[in-house]
């Protein structure tokens, strides 16, 4: 009988560690709290136990945490001063980093076609959505940037693979009509040069 209780006790320890933590935990961090055991099985069982409840166990970017069920989020929403909205330059910079990471400031500028203000990178770092990810091994060794687990969590993504593709963005009407027209012209010029599509 004691052998049957052991997995339950381990699962309870994993649950307690996740509840007590003020931030999402990676498997290695959980192991530091609860010791060796089948953490994967415990997490799967807990996620199953909490599915459909007011609180769900979710994994974002390799880190686990409890969060309010998405359909109940409106109940807990509080009226508060909204933080400053991200500028268009900030959104473009964040999107470039998310889709092309790791990237340097020069690479971001080459994609956007304009200089990136230092303040734009600072705002994204203060929000906790990007981080320095080392230096590119080229002359000048520029700093490169990547997204963080907080970015995934904030936007409700499990991994960067969940980012919408160009067809999803078109369907949602999120692409600028000028961008869509330019993409169409690029496609036309390819067809004009090679009408057979070879």
C-alpha positions as CSV (number, residue, x, y, z in Angstrom):
1,X,0.0,0.0,0.0
2,X,2.9,2.4,0.8
3,X,4.3,1.7,-2.7
4,X,1.0,2.9,-4.2
5,X,1.1,6.2,-2.2
6,X,4.6,7.1,-3.2
7,X,3.8,8.4,-6.7
8,X,0.9,10.4,-5.2
9,X,3.2,12.0,-2.7
10,X,5.7,12.8,-5.4
11,X,2.9,14.3,-7.6
12,X,1.7,16.3,-4.6
13,X,5.3,17.6,-4.0
14,X,5.5,18.7,-7.7
15,X,2.1,20.4,-7.3
16,X,3.1,22.2,-4.2
17,X,6.4,23.4,-5.7
18,X,4.6,24.8,-8.7
19,X,2.0,26.6,-6.5
20,X,4.6,28.1,-4.2
21,X,6.8,29.4,-7.0
22,X,6.3,33.0,-8.1
23,X,7.5,32.2,-11.6
24,X,7.3,29.3,-14.1
25,X,9.7,26.4,-13.4
26,X,11.8,24.3,-15.7
27,X,12.2,20.6,-15.1
28,X,15.7,21.1,-13.6
29,X,14.4,23.7,-11.2
30,X,11.5,21.4,-10.2
31,X,14.0,18.6,-9.6
32,X,15.9,20.8,-7.2
33,X,12.7,21.2,-5.1
34,X,11.3,17.7,-5.2
35,X,14.3,15.4,-5.9
36,X,14.5,12.6,-8.4
37,X,11.3,11.0,-9.7
38,X,9.3,10.8,-12.8
39,X,8.6,14.5,-13.1
40,X,7.2,14.1,-16.7
41,X,4.6,11.6,-15.5
42,X,3.7,13.8,-12.5
43,X,3.3,16.9,-14.7
44,X,1.2,15.0,-17.2
45,X,-1.0,13.6,-14.4
46,X,-1.4,17.1,-12.9
47,X,-2.1,18.7,-16.2
48,X,-4.8,16.1,-16.7
49,X,-6.2,16.6,-13.2
50,X,-6.5,20.4,-13.7
51,X,-7.9,20.2,-17.3
52,X,-11.3,21.8,-17.4
53,X,-10.9,23.4,-13.9
54,X,-10.6,27.0,-13.0
55,X,-6.9,26.7,-12.9
56,X,-4.8,24.9,-15.5
57,X,-1.3,23.5,-15.5
58,X,0.5,24.7,-18.6
59,X,3.9,24.5,-20.2
60,X,5.4,27.6,-22.0
61,X,8.8,27.5,-23.4
62,X,9.9,24.5,-21.4
63,X,8.6,26.0,-18.1
64,X,5.6,24.9,-16.1
65,X,3.1,27.0,-14.1
66,X,-0.5,27.3,-13.1
67,X,-2.7,29.9,-14.7
68,X,-6.3,30.8,-14.7
69,X,-8.4,28.9,-17.3
70,X,-8.6,31.1,-20.4
71,X,-12.4,31.2,-20.4
72,X,-12.4,32.6,-16.9
73,X,-9.8,35.3,-17.3
74,X,-12.4,38.0,-17.7
75,X,-13.6,37.3,-14.1
76,X,-10.3,38.1,-12.6
77,X,-9.5,41.1,-14.9
78,X,-9.0,44.2,-12.8
79,X,-9.4,47.8,-13.9
80,X,-6.0,49.4,-13.8
81,X,-4.0,51.9,-15.7
82,X,-2.8,50.3,-18.9
83,X,0.9,50.4,-19.4
84,X,2.1,52.4,-22.3
85,X,1.2,50.6,-25.6
86,X,4.1,49.3,-27.7
87,X,4.8,51.6,-30.6
88,X,4.7,50.3,-34.2
89,X,8.5,50.3,-34.2
90,X,8.5,48.2,-31.0
91,X,6.0,45.7,-32.5
92,X,7.9,45.4,-35.7
93,X,11.2,44.9,-33.8
94,X,9.6,42.3,-31.5
95,X,8.2,40.5,-34.5
96,X,11.5,40.4,-36.3
97,X,13.3,39.1,-33.2
98,X,10.6,36.4,-32.6
99,X,10.6,35.2,-36.2
100,X,14.4,35.5,-36.9
101,X,16.1,35.0,-33.6
102,X,18.8,35.4,-32.7
103,X,19.3,38.6,-34.5
104,X,21.6,41.7,-34.2
105,X,20.5,45.3,-34.3
106,X,22.0,45.6,-37.8
107,X,20.0,42.6,-39.0
108,X,16.8,44.1,-37.5
109,X,17.5,47.4,-39.3
110,X,18.2,45.6,-42.6
111,X,14.8,43.9,-42.4
112,X,12.9,47.0,-41.3
113,X,14.7,49.3,-43.6
114,X,15.2,52.0,-40.9
115,X,17.3,52.4,-37.8
116,X,16.2,50.9,-34.5
117,X,16.2,53.4,-31.7
118,X,18.0,52.3,-28.6
119,X,14.9,53.0,-26.6
120,X,12.9,50.4,-28.6
121,X,15.2,47.6,-27.5
122,X,15.2,48.9,-24.0
123,X,11.4,48.9,-23.8
124,X,11.3,45.3,-25.0
125,X,13.9,44.2,-22.5
126,X,12.1,46.0,-19.6
127,X,8.9,44.2,-20.6
128,X,10.9,41.0,-20.2
129,X,10.1,39.8,-23.8
130,X,13.6,39.9,-25.2
131,X,17.1,39.2,-23.8
132,X,20.7,39.4,-25.0
133,X,21.6,36.0,-26.5
134,X,25.4,36.4,-26.9
135,X,27.4,38.0,-29.7
136,X,27.6,37.2,-33.4
137,X,31.1,35.9,-34.3
138,X,31.7,38.5,-37.0
139,X,33.8,41.7,-37.0
140,X,32.7,44.0,-34.2
141,X,31.0,41.0,-32.4
142,X,27.5,42.7,-32.3
143,X,25.1,41.7,-29.5
144,X,22.3,39.4,-30.7
145,X,18.8,39.2,-29.2
146,X,16.2,36.5,-28.7
147,X,12.8,36.1,-27.1
148,X,12.3,34.9,-23.5
149,X,9.9,32.5,-21.8
150,X,7.9,35.6,-20.6
151,X,7.3,36.5,-24.2
152,X,5.8,33.0,-24.9
153,X,3.8,33.2,-21.7
154,X,2.5,36.8,-22.4
155,X,1.3,35.9,-25.9
156,X,0.0,32.4,-24.9
157,X,2.5,30.5,-27.0
158,X,3.9,27.1,-26.1
159,X,6.9,27.6,-28.4
160,X,8.0,29.9,-31.3
161,X,6.5,27.3,-33.6
162,X,3.1,28.5,-32.5
163,X,3.7,32.0,-34.1
164,X,1.2,32.6,-36.9
165,X,2.4,32.2,-40.5
166,X,1.8,34.7,-43.3
167,X,-1.4,33.0,-44.4
168,X,-2.8,33.2,-40.8
169,X,-1.8,36.9,-40.7
170,X,-3.5,37.6,-44.0
171,X,-6.7,35.8,-42.9
172,X,-6.8,37.8,-39.7
173,X,-6.4,41.1,-41.7
174,X,-3.2,41.9,-39.8
175,X,-1.0,42.6,-42.8
176,X,-0.7,46.1,-44.1
177,X,-2.4,46.4,-47.5
178,X,0.8,48.0,-48.9
179,X,2.8,45.0,-47.7
180,X,0.3,42.6,-49.3
181,X,0.5,44.6,-52.6
182,X,4.3,44.6,-52.5
183,X,4.2,40.8,-51.9
184,X,1.8,40.5,-54.9
185,X,4.2,42.5,-57.1
186,X,7.1,40.3,-56.1
187,X,5.1,37.3,-57.1
188,X,4.1,38.9,-60.4
189,X,7.6,39.8,-61.3
190,X,8.7,36.2,-60.7
191,X,5.9,34.9,-62.9
192,X,6.6,37.5,-65.6
193,X,10.3,36.4,-65.7
194,X,9.3,32.7,-65.6
195,X,5.7,32.2,-66.8
196,X,6.0,28.5,-66.5
197,X,6.8,28.8,-62.8
198,X,10.1,26.8,-63.2
